[in-house]
Amino acid sequence: MPRPTATRKRRRKVVRKKVCRLCENRVVAIDFKDVELLRRYQTEKGKILPRRITGNCVKHQKMLGARIKRARNLSLVL
């Protein structure tokens, strides 16, 4: 006996486009000594969060990566 077909409609999850918070605040340069800002863009283990998760633009993501690596080198962050 064939199963009846489901007449339920699937709901699509509405995803809001992520906006670069650094562009919103008009940040020109990121200071590697600003540990609180840098920690916001890292995991607990110290890995840098990707753009698709943070919503950063390319310019700020590259800047963040360089500043986090510099702060790691000076042992300011993990």
The first five atom37 places (N, CA, C, CB, O) and aatype in JSON, in Angstrom:
{
  "aatype": [12, 14, 1, 14, 16, 0, 16, 1, 11, 1, 1, 1, 11, 19, 19, 1, 11, 11, 19, 4, 1, 10, 4, 6, 2, 1, 19, 19, 0, 9, 3, 13, 11, 3, 19, 6, 10, 10, 1, 1, 18, 5, 16, 6, 11, 7, 11, 9, 10, 14, 1, 1, 9, 16, 7, 2, 4, 19, 11, 8, 5, 11, 12, 10, 7, 0, 1, 9, 11, 1, 0, 1, 2, 10, 15, 10, 19, 10],
  "atom_mask": [
    [1, 1, 1, 1, 1],
    [1, 1, 1, 1, 1],
    [1, 1, 1, 1, 1],
    [1, 1, 1, 1, 1],
    [1, 1, 1, 1, 1],
    [1, 1, 1, 1, 1],
    [1, 1, 1, 1, 1],
    [1, 1, 1, 1, 1],
    [1, 1, 1, 1, 1],
    [1, 1, 1, 1, 1],
    [1, 1, 1, 1, 1],
    [1, 1, 1, 1, 1],
    [1, 1, 1, 1, 1],
    [1, 1, 1, 1, 1],
    [1, 1, 1, 1, 1],
    [1, 1, 1, 1, 1],
    [1, 1, 1, 1, 1],
    [1, 1, 1, 1, 1],
    [1, 1, 1, 1, 1],
    [1, 1, 1, 1, 1],
    [1, 1, 1, 1, 1],
    [1, 1, 1, 1, 1],
    [1, 1, 1, 1, 1],
    [1, 1, 1, 1, 1],
    [1, 1, 1, 1, 1],
    [1, 1, 1, 1, 1],
    [1, 1, 1, 1, 1],
    [1, 1, 1, 1, 1],
    [1, 1, 1, 1, 1],
    [1, 1, 1, 1, 1],
    [1, 1, 1, 1, 1],
    [1, 1, 1, 1, 1],
    [1, 1, 1, 1, 1],
    [1, 1, 1, 1, 1],
    [1, 1, 1, 1, 1],
    [1, 1, 1, 1, 1],
    [1, 1, 1, 1, 1],
    [1, 1, 1, 1, 1],
    [1, 1, 1, 1, 1],
    [1, 1, 1, 1, 1],
    [1, 1, 1, 1, 1],
    [1, 1, 1, 1, 1],
    [1, 1, 1, 1, 1],
    [1, 1, 1, 1, 1],
    [1, 1, 1, 1, 1],
    [1, 1, 1, 0, 1],
    [1, 1, 1, 1, 1],
    [1, 1, 1, 1, 1],
    [1, 1, 1, 1, 1],
    [1, 1, 1, 1, 1],
    [1, 1, 1, 1, 1],
    [1, 1, 1, 1, 1],
    [1, 1, 1, 1, 1],
    [1, 1, 1, 1, 1],
    [1, 1, 1, 0, 1],
    [1, 1, 1, 1, 1],
    [1, 1, 1, 1, 1],
    [1, 1, 1, 1, 1],
    [1, 1, 1, 1, 1],
    [1, 1, 1, 1, 1],
    [1, 1, 1, 1, 1],
    [1, 1, 1, 1, 1],
    [1, 1, 1, 1, 1],
    [1, 1, 1, 1, 1],
    [1, 1, 1, 0, 1],
    [1, 1, 1, 1, 1],
    [1, 1, 1, 1, 1],
    [1, 1, 1, 1, 1],
    [1, 1, 1, 1, 1],
    [1, 1, 1, 1, 1],
    [1, 1, 1, 1, 1],
    [1, 1, 1, 1, 1],
    [1, 1, 1, 1, 1],
    [1, 1, 1, 1, 1],
    [1, 1, 1, 1, 1],
    [1, 1, 1, 1, 1],
    [1, 1, 1, 1, 1],
    [1, 1, 1, 1, 1]
  ],
  "atom_positions": [
    [[0.84, -1.17, 0.0], [0.0, 0.0, 0.0], [0.89, 1.25, 0.0], [-0.96, -0.01, 1.22], [1.73, 1.39, 0.89]],
    [[0.74, 2.16, -0.97], [1.59, 3.35, -1.06], [1.28, 4.35, 0.07], [1.41, 4.03, -2.42], [0.14, 4.48, 0.52]],
    [[2.33, 5.02, 0.49], [2.17, 6.01, 1.55], [1.55, 7.29, 0.99], [3.52, 6.32, 2.22], [1.87, 7.69, -0.14]],
    [[0.69, 7.93, 1.74], [0.11, 9.19, 1.25], [1.18, 10.28, 1.22], [-1.09, 9.64, 2.13], [2.04, 10.35, 2.1]],
    [[1.12, 11.11, 0.21], [2.12, 12.17, 0.08], [1.86, 13.27, 1.1], [2.13, 12.75, -1.35], [0.71, 13.6, 1.4]],
    [[2.9, 13.82, 1.61], [2.77, 14.88, 2.61], [2.39, 16.18, 1.91], [4.09, 15.05, 3.41], [2.98, 16.56, 0.89]],
    [[1.42, 16.84, 2.46], [0.98, 18.11, 1.87], [1.48, 19.3, 2.68], [-0.56, 18.16, 1.77], [1.04, 20.43, 2.5]],
    [[2.43, 19.02, 3.59], [2.99, 20.1, 4.39], [3.94, 20.95, 3.54], [3.73, 19.54, 5.62], [4.65, 20.43, 2.67]],
    [[3.93, 22.23, 3.8], [4.88, 23.11, 3.12], [6.05, 23.33, 4.05], [4.22, 24.46, 2.71], [5.88, 23.48, 5.27]],
    [[7.23, 23.36, 3.48], [8.42, 23.61, 4.29], [8.62, 25.1, 4.42], [9.66, 22.94, 3.66], [8.54, 25.85, 3.45]],
    [[8.89, 25.52, 5.64], [9.14, 26.94, 5.87], [10.62, 27.22, 5.69], [8.69, 27.36, 7.28], [11.47, 26.48, 6.18]],
    [[10.92, 28.29, 4.98], [12.31, 28.69, 4.79], [12.7, 29.64, 5.89], [12.53, 29.34, 3.4], [11.93, 30.52, 6.28]],
    [[13.88, 29.46, 6.39], [14.39, 30.33, 7.43], [14.91, 31.61, 6.79], [15.51, 29.63, 8.25], [15.73, 31.57, 5.88]],
    [[14.41, 32.74, 7.26], [14.82, 34.03, 6.72], [16.15, 34.41, 7.36], [13.74, 35.13, 6.96], [16.23, 34.57, 8.58]],
    [[17.17, 34.54, 6.53], [18.51, 34.85, 7.03], [18.81, 36.31, 6.72], [19.57, 33.92, 6.39], [18.77, 36.75, 5.57]],
    [[19.13, 37.05, 7.78], [19.5, 38.45, 7.6], [20.93, 38.55, 7.13], [19.3, 39.24, 8.9], [21.79, 37.79, 7.58]],
    [[21.2, 39.47, 6.23], [22.56, 39.66, 5.74], [23.41, 40.25, 6.85], [22.58, 40.57, 4.48], [23.01, 41.22, 7.5]],
    [[24.58, 39.67, 7.07], [25.46, 40.15, 8.13], [26.18, 41.4, 7.65], [26.47, 39.06, 8.54], [26.6, 41.5, 6.5]],
    [[26.32, 42.35, 8.54], [26.94, 43.63, 8.22], [28.23, 43.76, 9.01], [25.98, 44.81, 8.51], [28.3, 43.37, 10.18]],
    [[29.24, 44.3, 8.38], [30.52, 44.5, 9.04], [30.37, 45.58, 10.12], [31.63, 44.9, 8.01], [30.09, 46.74, 9.81]],
    [[30.55, 45.18, 11.37], [30.4, 46.12, 12.48], [31.51, 47.17, 12.47], [30.4, 45.38, 13.83], [31.32, 48.29, 12.94]],
    [[32.65, 46.8, 11.94], [33.77, 47.74, 11.88], [33.49, 48.84, 10.84], [35.08, 47.01, 11.54], [33.88, 49.99, 11.05]],
    [[32.83, 48.5, 9.75], [32.45, 49.51, 8.75], [31.36, 50.42, 9.31], [31.98, 48.84, 7.43], [31.36, 51.62, 9.07]],
    [[30.41, 49.82, 10.06], [29.34, 50.62, 10.65], [29.91, 51.68, 11.59], [28.36, 49.72, 11.4], [29.44, 52.82, 11.61]],
    [[30.93, 51.31, 12.37], [31.55, 52.24, 13.32], [32.65, 53.08, 12.69], [32.11, 51.47, 14.5], [33.32, 53.85, 13.38]],
    [[32.84, 52.94, 11.39], [33.84, 53.69, 10.61], [35.25, 53.53, 11.2], [33.47, 55.18, 10.56], [35.97, 54.51, 11.4]],
    [[35.62, 52.28, 11.47], [36.95, 51.98, 11.99], [37.94, 52.0, 10.83], [36.98, 50.6, 12.73], [37.78, 51.27, 9.86]],
    [[38.96, 52.83, 10.93], [39.96, 52.94, 9.88], [41.1, 51.98, 10.13], [40.48, 54.38, 9.78], [41.56, 51.29, 9.22]],
    [[41.58, 51.96, 11.39], [42.7, 51.08, 11.74], [42.37, 50.33, 13.02], [44.01, 51.9, 11.9], [41.73, 50.86, 13.93]],
    [[42.82, 49.08, 13.08], [42.61, 48.26, 14.26], [43.94, 48.18, 15.0], [42.08, 46.82, 13.88], [44.97, 47.89, 14.41]],
    [[43.9, 48.45, 16.31], [45.11, 48.42, 17.12], [45.31, 47.02, 17.67], [45.03, 49.46, 18.27], [44.37, 46.44, 18.22]],
    [[46.5, 46.47, 17.55], [46.75, 45.12, 18.04], [46.76, 45.06, 19.56], [48.08, 44.61, 17.49], [46.72, 43.97, 20.13]],
    [[46.82, 46.21, 20.23], [46.8, 46.25, 21.69], [45.37, 46.27, 22.25], [47.57, 47.47, 22.19], [45.18, 46.16, 23.46]],
    [[44.38, 46.42, 21.37], [42.97, 46.41, 21.79], [42.51, 44.96, 21.93], [42.07, 47.2, 20.76], [41.88, 44.41, 21.03]],
    [[42.83, 44.36, 23.06], [42.63, 42.93, 23.28], [41.15, 42.55, 23.28], [43.27, 42.5, 24.59], [40.78, 41.49, 22.78]],
    [[40.29, 43.41, 23.84], [38.86, 43.1, 23.92], [38.24, 42.99, 22.52], [38.12, 44.18, 24.73], [37.42, 42.1, 22.27]],
    [[38.63, 43.86, 21.63], [38.11, 43.8, 20.26], [38.6, 42.53, 19.56], [38.55, 45.05, 19.46], [37.83, 41.86, 18.88]],
    [[39.86, 42.22, 19.74], [40.43, 41.05, 19.07], [39.83, 39.74, 19.59], [41.95, 41.03, 19.25], [39.64, 38.8, 18.83]],
    [[39.54, 39.68, 20.88], [38.96, 38.46, 21.46], [37.57, 38.19, 20.94], [38.93, 38.57, 22.98], [37.13, 37.04, 20.89]],
    [[36.86, 39.25, 20.55], [35.51, 39.1, 20.01], [35.52, 38.32, 18.69], [34.87, 40.47, 19.8], [34.52, 37.7, 18.32]],
    [[36.64, 38.36, 17.98], [36.74, 37.72, 16.68], [37.57, 36.44, 16.73], [37.34, 38.68, 15.68], [38.11, 36.01, 15.72]],
    [[37.66, 35.82, 17.92], [38.37, 34.57, 18.09], [37.49, 33.57, 18.83], [39.7, 34.78, 18.85], [36.56, 33.95, 19.53]],
    [[37.81, 32.28, 18.67], [37.14, 31.25, 19.44], [37.83, 31.16, 20.8], [37.17, 29.87, 18.7], [38.8, 31.86, 21.07]],
    [[37.3, 30.28, 21.66], [37.91, 30.09, 22.98], [39.31, 29.5, 22.85], [37.03, 29.17, 23.84], [40.17, 29.75, 23.69]],
    [[39.52, 28.74, 21.8], [40.83, 28.13, 21.58], [41.82, 29.08, 20.92], [40.68, 26.88, 20.74], [43.0, 28.75, 20.79]],
    [[41.36, 30.24, 20.5], [42.25, 31.23, 19.9], [42.25, 31.25, 18.39], [0.0, 0.0, 0.0], [43.06, 31.95, 17.78]],
    [[41.36, 30.49, 17.76], [41.3, 30.5, 16.3], [40.54, 31.73, 15.81], [40.62, 29.21, 15.76], [39.6, 32.19, 16.46]],
    [[40.95, 32.26, 14.68], [40.3, 33.43, 14.1], [39.0, 32.99, 13.44], [41.24, 34.15, 13.07], [38.98, 32.04, 12.65]],
    [[37.91, 33.69, 13.76], [36.61, 33.36, 13.18], [36.55, 33.8, 11.72], [35.46, 34.02, 13.99], [37.05, 34.88, 11.39]],
    [[35.95, 33.01, 10.83], [35.89, 33.36, 9.41], [34.86, 34.46, 9.12], [35.56, 32.14, 8.59], [34.0, 34.77, 9.95]],
    [[34.97, 35.02, 7.95], [34.08, 36.1, 7.5], [32.62, 35.68, 7.48], [34.48, 36.57, 6.13], [31.74, 36.46, 7.83]],
    [[32.35, 34.45, 7.08], [30.96, 34.03, 6.95], [30.26, 33.97, 8.3], [30.88, 32.67, 6.28], [29.03, 34.01, 8.37]],
    [[31.03, 33.87, 9.37], [30.44, 33.86, 10.71], [30.38, 35.27, 11.29], [31.26, 32.94, 11.64], [29.36, 35.66, 11.86]],
    [[31.46, 36.04, 11.16], [31.5, 37.37, 11.75], [30.76, 38.4, 10.91], [32.93, 37.81, 11.95], [30.22, 39.37, 11.45]],
    [[30.74, 38.22, 9.6], [30.09, 39.2, 8.72], [30.98, 40.36, 8.35], [0.0, 0.0, 0.0], [30.5, 41.37, 7.83]],
    [[32.27, 40.24, 8.61], [33.21, 41.32, 8.28], [33.41, 41.44, 6.78], [34.55, 41.08, 8.97], [33.22, 40.48, 6.03]],
    [[33.8, 42.64, 6.35], [34.17, 42.83, 4.95], [35.6, 42.33, 4.76], [34.04, 44.34, 4.54], [36.29, 42.05, 5.73]],
    [[36.03, 42.21, 3.52], [37.35, 41.67, 3.21], [38.46, 42.51, 3.83], [37.55, 41.58, 1.7], [39.4, 41.98, 4.41]],
    [[38.33, 43.81, 3.69], [39.37, 44.72, 4.18], [39.57, 44.56, 5.69], [39.01, 46.18, 3.85], [40.7, 44.43, 6.17]],
    [[38.47, 44.57, 6.44], [38.58, 44.47, 7.89], [38.96, 43.07, 8.34], [37.28, 44.88, 8.53], [39.65, 42.92, 9.35]],
    [[38.54, 42.04, 7.62], [38.91, 40.67, 8.0], [40.42, 40.46, 7.85], [38.14, 39.64, 7.15], [41.05, 39.84, 8.72]],
    [[40.99, 40.96, 6.76], [42.45, 40.85, 6.58], [43.19, 41.62, 7.65], [42.86, 41.36, 5.19], [44.2, 41.15, 8.19]],
    [[42.67, 42.82, 7.97], [43.29, 43.64, 9.0], [43.22, 42.93, 10.36], [42.61, 45.01, 9.07], [44.19, 42.92, 11.11]],
    [[42.06, 42.35, 10.67], [41.89, 41.63, 11.93], [42.85, 40.45, 12.03], [40.45, 41.15, 12.07], [43.47, 40.23, 13.08]],
    [[42.97, 39.69, 10.95], [43.85, 38.53, 10.95], [45.29, 38.92, 11.24], [0.0, 0.0, 0.0], [45.98, 38.26, 12.02]],
    [[45.74, 39.99, 10.61], [47.12, 40.45, 10.81], [47.32, 40.94, 12.24], [47.46, 41.56, 9.82], [48.35, 40.65, 12.85]],
    [[46.35, 41.68, 12.77], [46.47, 42.22, 14.13], [46.4, 41.12, 15.19], [45.37, 43.25, 14.38], [47.11, 41.19, 16.2]],
    [[45.57, 40.12, 14.97], [45.47, 39.0, 15.92], [46.78, 38.23, 15.94], [44.3, 38.06, 15.55], [47.26, 37.84, 17.0]],
    [[47.36, 38.01, 14.76], [48.63, 37.29, 14.69], [49.74, 38.08, 15.38], [49.01, 37.0, 13.22], [50.6, 37.5, 16.05]],
    [[49.74, 39.39, 15.21], [50.74, 40.23, 15.86], [50.57, 40.2, 17.38], [50.65, 41.68, 15.33], [51.55, 40.13, 18.13]],
    [[49.31, 40.25, 17.84], [49.05, 40.21, 19.28], [49.42, 38.83, 19.86], [47.55, 40.53, 19.56], [49.88, 38.75, 21.0]],
    [[49.23, 37.78, 19.09], [49.65, 36.44, 19.53], [51.15, 36.39, 19.7], [49.19, 35.37, 18.52], [51.67, 35.83, 20.66]],
    [[51.85, 36.98, 18.76], [53.31, 36.98, 18.77], [53.85, 37.67, 20.03], [53.85, 37.68, 17.52], [54.87, 37.26, 20.57]],
    [[53.15, 38.71, 20.48], [53.56, 39.42, 21.68], [52.88, 38.88, 22.94], [53.26, 40.9, 21.54], [53.0, 39.47, 24.01]],
    [[52.18, 37.75, 22.81], [51.48, 37.07, 23.91], [50.42, 37.93, 24.58], [52.48, 36.61, 24.94], [50.23, 37.84, 25.79]],
    [[49.74, 38.78, 23.8], [48.64, 39.56, 24.35], [47.35, 38.76, 24.35], [48.46, 40.86, 23.56], [46.52, 38.91, 25.24]],
    [[47.18, 37.89, 23.33], [46.01, 37.01, 23.25], [46.51, 35.59, 23.0], [45.01, 37.47, 22.11], [47.67, 35.38, 22.66]],
    [[45.61, 34.62, 23.17], [45.97, 33.21, 22.93], [46.27, 32.95, 21.48], [44.85, 32.29, 23.38], [46.58, 31.81, 21.11]]
  ]
}
